[in-house]
Amino acid sequence: MKLPSAHPSRRGLPLALALSAALVMASGPALAQTAPVTPAAPQVSAPQASMYTLEQAYAQLAGAPSVTRAALSVQVAQQNLDAARSALGLTVSVNGNASYASAAGTASDGAATQTASLGGNAGVSVSLGLLPWSNSQSSLRASERSLALAGATLHEAQRSARLNVTQAYFDAVLAAQDVQIGAQTTALRARQLQVAQAQEAAGNAAPEAVLSAQAALQAAQSAAAQAQGNLDTAQRTLESALGVSLGRVTFGAPAPADLTLPDLSALVARARSGRADVISAQNTLAAAQDTLDSATRDSALPDLTASVGYGGGGAGTLSASLNLKQGTLSSAYSVPVGSSASGSGGRLTASLSGSYVVYSPAQRASLSADQAGVTQAALSLTVAQQNVELDVRSRFMAAQQALSAAQTRQTQLQVAQQQLLTAQARVQAGTATPDDVQSAELTLAQAQRDLLSARLNAQITLIQLDNAAGGPQ
């Protein structure tokens, strides 16, 4: 078998090494000699960019629009609860009425007479929700449930805003890395194009090699521009999430986080009790149960009212009454005025009145509907708990995959480091060009960026997992 001649490769490699070294050493002065000289424009110093850290972003989370809206909902729920608690005490009201009457008559002597009377009464009344099923007690329980839901919603809004801020900040960090890598790639592709052009001029490269190098340079320039656009977009997204304007800032990689998977069983237990979806379903079930209990009492208890009173005449009248079905105790005191104040007092009165529904198809149908509402609410609660558990388990799997990807990127970084050492050794041995070292350095920078991206993505998935479980207890 006839082997190909080795003379071309022996001639081409030293020539390529010489051309590459010459271009690296002389590209700057050569370009300076051939470029036209233009008068320098006055330099305007740009404002110095300051470092903006992730901790600073977290400190501004309280002013995020979503958090502000949820906090206002909590304030409204707290005010409603305070009002419901106040309603448990005495309700005091004043009342009164006045009347005027005149009548024409004839006296015994036949003369016409005109009589007039002015009367009325003034009083004060108080009421108290005494029994556990009174309206004030039901309102209190409903307000407590509303406050618990508003609090859970606020916590979820805070965690969601924190996740959005973290994601936007990490995107900005990666975009800044891409901008640096894009600049390095563009410089390397430009030198490779110069080498290809020099090789073509020396007759050692075909024209398509120059075109390929030119296309690689154009692709690197496009990628660098895209990276800068991604950086601007990430900063605007962060500003939108925080509701502030950051101005001219730079973003630094955050401190390495502890990438450890938490216990899945504990996460599921937290989610099944602490997620806002579950709390909302629990509130719906509790409200349906209250409605059923009220309907059951209405059908079982008579509408019974007991009242007692004492007084009369000018001394006034004191009365008290208790309504069994409504569970309220009320008392009133009234004083007659004017002509109504006449009469004797000291009378004691007592009364008992009531009614009971013996047969009502409509009441039975309403009771059946309330029972069905409780059953449906219980099923909705079960579904909500199953959904949050499924969400936690899927987030847990995503976190496992993200941590595995980070370990893979760590190994790839070690490979890139070894490739750089190999390229440096080959240059010292005279079997590679400085551009090979720079290409290996670029590969290492890309591997470092990929490892950072994998670790940040793993951190995001762990935050999402914690949020799916209802956040820290």
C-alpha positions in Angstrom: 0.0 0.0 0.0 1.3 3.4 -1.0 1.2 5.9 1.9 0.8 9.6 1.1 3.8 11.8 1.2 4.6 13.6 4.5 6.3 16.6 2.9 3.3 18.9 2.7 2.5 18.5 6.3 6.1 19.1 7.3 6.2 22.3 5.3 2.7 23.5 6.2 2.9 23.2 10.0 6.1 25.4 10.5 4.7 27.9 8.0 1.4 28.0 9.9 3.1 28.4 13.2 5.3 31.2 11.8 2.3 33.0 10.3 0.2 32.6 13.5 3.0 33.9 15.7 3.8 36.8 13.4 0.1 37.8 13.2 -0.3 37.6 17.0 2.9 39.8 17.5 2.4 42.2 14.7 -1.4 42.4 14.1 -1.8 45.4 16.4 1.1 47.5 14.9 0.3 46.5 11.4 -3.3 47.5 11.7 -2.2 50.8 13.2 0.1 51.5 10.3 -2.5 50.8 7.6 -5.5 52.4 9.3 -6.2 56.0 8.4 -5.5 58.5 11.1 -8.5 60.5 12.3 -8.5 63.2 14.9 -9.5 61.9 18.3 -12.9 62.9 19.6 -13.2 64.3 23.1 -13.9 61.5 25.5 -16.9 61.8 27.8 -16.5 59.6 30.9 -19.5 57.3 31.4 -20.9 56.8 34.9 -19.2 54.1 36.8 -21.3 50.9 37.0 -21.8 49.7 40.6 -22.1 46.1 41.6 -25.7 45.0 42.4 -25.9 41.9 44.5 -28.7 39.4 45.0 -29.0 40.4 48.7 -29.8 44.0 47.6 -32.5 42.6 45.3 -34.0 40.6 48.2 -34.0 43.7 50.4 -36.3 45.5 47.9 -38.8 42.6 47.7 -41.2 44.3 50.1 -42.0 46.9 47.5 -42.7 44.4 44.7 -46.2 45.0 43.2 -47.5 41.5 43.8 -46.3 41.5 47.4 -47.9 44.9 48.0 -51.3 43.7 46.6 -51.2 40.6 48.8 -50.2 42.6 51.9 -53.2 44.9 51.3 -55.5 41.8 51.2 -54.1 40.7 54.6 -54.9 44.2 56.0 -58.5 44.0 54.8 -58.9 40.5 56.2 -57.5 41.6 59.6 -59.9 44.6 59.7 -62.8 42.3 58.9 -61.7 39.9 61.7 -61.4 42.9 64.2 -64.9 43.9 63.2 -66.2 40.4 63.7 -64.6 40.2 67.1 -66.1 43.6 68.1 -69.5 42.3 67.0 -69.3 39.6 69.7 -69.7 42.3 72.4 -72.8 44.3 73.2 -74.6 46.1 70.4 -76.1 49.3 71.9 -78.7 51.3 70.1 -81.1 54.1 71.1 -84.6 54.6 69.9 -87.6 56.8 70.4 -90.8 58.1 69.0 -93.2 61.0 69.4 -96.9 61.5 68.7 -99.3 64.4 68.7 -103.1 64.1 68.7 -105.9 66.6 68.9 -109.6 66.2 69.1 -112.6 68.5 69.0 -115.4 68.0 71.5 -118.4 69.6 73.2 -118.6 70.5 76.8 -121.6 69.9 79.1 -122.8 73.4 78.6 -122.7 73.0 74.8 -119.5 74.9 74.2 -117.0 73.6 71.7 -113.7 72.3 73.1 -110.4 71.3 71.7 -108.1 68.8 73.4 -104.5 68.0 72.4 -102.0 65.4 73.7 -98.3 65.0 73.1 -96.7 61.7 73.9 -93.9 59.3 73.0 -91.1 57.3 74.5 -87.3 57.1 74.5 -85.3 54.1 75.1 -82.1 52.2 74.8 -81.6 48.5 73.7 -78.7 46.1 73.8 -78.2 42.7 72.0 -75.6 40.0 72.4 -74.8 36.9 70.4 -75.0 34.4 73.3 -75.2 31.0 71.8 -72.5 29.4 69.6 -74.6 29.4 66.5 -75.5 33.1 66.5 -74.7 35.2 63.4 -71.8 37.0 65.1 -70.1 33.7 66.0 -70.5 32.5 62.4 -69.1 35.8 61.1 -66.1 35.5 63.4 -65.3 32.0 62.2 -65.6 33.1 58.5 -63.3 36.1 59.2 -60.7 33.9 60.8 -60.7 31.6 57.8 -60.4 34.5 55.4 -57.4 35.9 57.3 -55.7 32.5 57.3 -56.2 32.3 53.5 -55.0 35.9 53.0 -51.9 35.1 55.0 -51.1 32.0 53.0 -51.7 34.0 49.8 -49.3 36.7 51.0 -46.6 34.1 51.8 -47.0 32.6 48.4 -46.8 36.0 46.7 -43.6 36.7 48.7 -42.1 33.4 47.7 -43.1 33.8 44.1 -41.7 37.3 43.9 -38.4 36.0 45.5 -38.3 33.3 42.9 -38.9 35.7 40.0 -36.2 38.0 41.3 -33.8 35.2 41.7 -34.5 33.9 38.2 -34.1 37.3 36.7 -30.8 37.9 38.6 -29.4 34.6 37.6 -30.3 35.3 34.0 -28.5 38.6 34.2 -25.4 36.9 35.7 -25.3 34.3 32.9 -25.9 37.0 30.3 -22.9 38.9 31.6 -20.8 35.7 31.4 -22.0 35.3 27.8 -21.0 38.9 27.0 -17.5 38.2 28.2 -17.3 34.9 26.3 -18.7 36.6 23.2 -16.0 39.2 23.3 -13.3 36.5 23.7 -14.8 34.4 20.9 -15.0 37.4 18.6 -11.3 38.2 19.2 -10.3 34.6 18.5 -12.4 34.4 15.3 -10.9 37.7 14.1 -7.4 36.3 14.6 -8.3 33.1 12.9 -9.6 35.0 10.0 -6.3 36.9 9.7 -4.4 33.6 9.8 -6.6 32.2 7.1 -6.1 35.3 4.9 -2.4 35.2 5.4 -2.3 31.5 4.6 -4.4 32.2 1.4 -1.9 34.9 0.4 0.9 32.4 0.9 -0.9 29.8 -1.2 -1.4 27.5 1.7 -5.2 27.9 2.1 -8.1 27.7 -0.2 -10.6 30.6 -0.6 -13.3 28.7 1.1 -11.2 28.5 4.3 -11.2 32.3 4.4 -15.0 32.4 3.8 -15.5 29.8 6.6 -13.4 31.9 9.0 -15.3 35.0 8.0 -18.6 33.3 8.6 -17.3 32.1 12.0 -16.4 35.7 12.9 -19.9 37.0 11.8 -21.5 34.3 13.9 -19.4 35.3 16.9 -20.3 38.9 16.5 -24.0 38.0 16.3 -23.8 35.8 19.4 -22.1 38.7 21.3 -24.8 41.1 20.3 -27.5 38.6 21.3 -25.8 38.2 24.7 -25.8 41.9 25.3 -29.5 42.0 24.4 -30.2 39.1 26.8 -28.4 41.1 29.5 -30.5 44.1 28.9 -33.7 42.0 28.9 -32.7 40.3 32.2 -32.1 43.6 33.9 -35.5 45.0 32.7 -37.2 41.8 33.9 -35.5 42.3 37.3 -36.6 45.9 37.5 -40.2 44.9 36.6 -40.2 42.3 39.3 -38.9 44.7 42.0 -40.8 47.8 40.7 -37.6 49.9 40.7 -35.1 51.3 38.3 -31.6 50.0 38.8 -29.7 52.2 36.4 -26.1 51.3 35.4 -25.2 48.2 37.4 -23.2 45.0 37.0 -24.2 41.6 38.3 -21.9 39.2 40.1 -22.2 35.5 40.6 -23.8 34.7 44.0 -22.1 32.7 46.7 -22.4 28.9 46.1 -25.6 27.6 47.7 -26.1 24.3 49.5 -27.4 22.0 46.7 -29.0 19.3 48.8 -32.3 17.6 48.3 -34.7 17.9 51.3 -36.8 15.0 52.7 -39.6 14.3 50.3 -42.1 13.0 52.9 -41.7 16.2 55.0 -42.3 18.3 51.8 -45.5 16.4 50.9 -46.8 16.8 54.5 -46.2 20.6 54.4 -47.8 21.0 51.0 -51.0 19.0 52.0 -51.6 21.4 54.9 -49.9 24.7 54.2 -50.5 25.5 50.5 -53.0 28.3 49.7 -54.9 26.0 47.4 -55.4 23.6 50.3 -56.3 26.3 52.7 -58.9 27.7 50.3 -60.4 24.2 49.9 -60.5 23.8 53.7 -62.3 27.2 54.0 -64.8 26.1 51.4 -65.5 22.9 53.3 -65.8 24.7 56.6 -68.2 27.2 55.1 -70.3 24.4 53.6 -70.3 22.6 57.0 -71.5 25.8 58.7 -74.3 26.1 56.2 -75.3 22.5 56.8 -75.2 22.9 60.6 -77.3 26.0 60.3 -79.9 24.3 58.1 -80.0 21.3 60.5 -80.6 23.5 63.5 -83.4 25.4 61.6 -85.1 22.1 60.9 -84.6 20.7 64.4 -85.0 23.7 66.7 -88.3 25.6 67.2 -88.4 29.3 66.6 -88.8 30.0 70.3 -88.7 33.4 71.9 -88.9 34.0 75.7 -89.3 37.5 77.0 -89.9 39.1 80.4 -90.6 42.7 81.3 -91.1 44.9 84.3 -92.3 48.4 84.8 -94.8 50.7 83.2 -96.1 54.1 83.7 -93.7 57.0 84.2 -91.0 54.8 85.6 -90.4 53.2 82.3 -90.2 49.6 81.2 -87.3 47.1 81.3 -87.6 44.0 79.1 -85.4 41.1 78.1 -85.8 38.4 75.5 -83.9 35.3 74.2 -84.4 33.8 70.7 -83.4 30.2 70.7 -83.0 29.7 67.0 -81.0 32.9 66.4 -79.0 32.5 69.6 -79.3 36.1 70.6 -80.1 37.8 73.9 -81.5 41.3 73.8 -82.7 43.8 76.4 -84.4 47.2 76.2 -85.4 50.0 78.5 -87.9 52.7 77.5 -89.3 55.8 79.2 -92.5 57.4 78.2 -92.6 61.1 77.8 -95.5 63.6 77.7 -99.0 62.4 78.1 -97.7 58.8 77.7 -96.1 59.0 81.1 -99.4 58.6 82.9 -100.4 55.3 84.4 -99.4 53.0 87.1 -96.1 51.0 87.1 -94.6 48.0 88.8 -96.1 45.4 86.5 -94.3 42.2 85.7 -95.0 40.5 82.4 -93.6 37.3 80.8 -94.3 35.6 77.5 -93.2 32.6 75.6 -93.9 32.3 71.9 -92.7 29.9 69.3 -93.3 27.9 66.1 -92.1 24.7 64.6 -92.1 23.5 61.1 -93.7 20.0 61.0 -93.6 19.4 57.3 -91.8 21.3 54.5 -90.5 19.7 51.3 -88.6 22.8 50.5 -86.7 22.7 53.8 -85.8 19.0 53.2 -84.6 19.8 49.6 -82.5 22.6 50.9 -81.0 20.4 53.6 -80.2 17.7 51.0 -78.5 20.4 48.8 -76.4 21.5 51.8 -75.3 18.0 52.5 -74.3 17.6 48.8 -72.4 20.8 49.1 -70.4 19.4 52.0 -69.6 16.2 50.1 -68.5 18.2 47.1 -66.3 20.5 49.2 -64.7 17.5 50.8 -63.9 16.0 47.4 -62.5 19.3 46.3 -60.2 19.3 49.3 -59.0 15.8 48.5 -58.3 16.8 44.9 -56.4 19.9 46.0 -54.2 17.9 48.4 -53.5 15.3 45.6 -52.6 18.1 43.2 -50.2 19.8 45.5 -48.6 16.4 46.3 -48.2 15.7 42.6 -46.7 19.2 42.2 -44.2 18.5 45.0 -43.2 15.1 43.6 -42.7 16.5 40.1 -40.6 19.4 41.4 -38.5 16.9 43.4 -37.7 14.9 40.3 -36.8 18.1 38.4 -34.5 19.0 41.3 -32.8 15.6 41.1 -32.2 16.0 37.4 -30.8 19.5 37.9 -28.4 18.3 40.5 -27.3 15.5 38.3 -26.7 17.9 35.4 -24.6 20.1 37.7 -22.4 17.1 38.5 -22.0 16.4 34.8 -21.0 20.0 34.1 -18.4 19.7 36.9 -16.8 16.7 35.1 -16.9 18.6 31.8 -15.1 21.5 33.4 -12.3 19.1 34.5 -12.0 17.9 30.9 -11.7 21.4 29.7 -9.0 22.2 32.2 -7.0 19.1 31.1 -7.5 20.2 27.4 -6.0 23.6 28.2 -3.0 22.0 29.9 -2.5 19.8 26.9 -2.7 22.7 24.5 -0.1 24.6 26.5 2.2 21.6 26.5 1.8 21.3 22.7 2.7 24.9 22.2 5.9 24.5 24.3 6.7 21.4 22.2 6.1 23.4 18.9 3.2 21.2 17.7 0.4 23.8 18.2 -0.2 27.5 17.8 -1.0 30.1 20.4 -4.5 30.2 18.9 -4.9 26.6 20.0 -4.2 27.7 23.6 -6.7 30.6 23.2 -9.3 28.2 21.8 -8.8 25.9 24.8 -9.1 28.9 27.2 -12.3 29.8 25.5 -13.6 26.2 25.9 -12.6 26.3 29.5 -14.5 29.6 30.0 -17.6 28.1 28.3 -17.3 25.1 30.6 -17.1 27.4 33.6 -20.2 29.2 32.4 -22.1 26.0 31.8 -21.2 24.8 35.3 -22.4 28.1 36.7 -25.6 27.8 34.7 -26.2 24.3 35.9 -25.7 25.2 39.6 -27.9 28.3 39.3 -30.6 26.1 37.6 -30.3 23.6 40.4 -30.7 26.4 42.9 -33.8 27.6 41.1 -35.4 24.1 41.1 -34.7 23.7 44.8 -36.5 27.1 45.4 -39.4 25.9 43.2 -39.5 22.7 45.2 -39.6 24.6 48.5 -42.4 26.9 47.2 -44.4 23.9 46.0 -44.3 22.6 49.6 -45.6 25.8 50.9 -42.4 27.5 51.9 -40.4 27.1 55.1 -42.4 26.5 58.3 
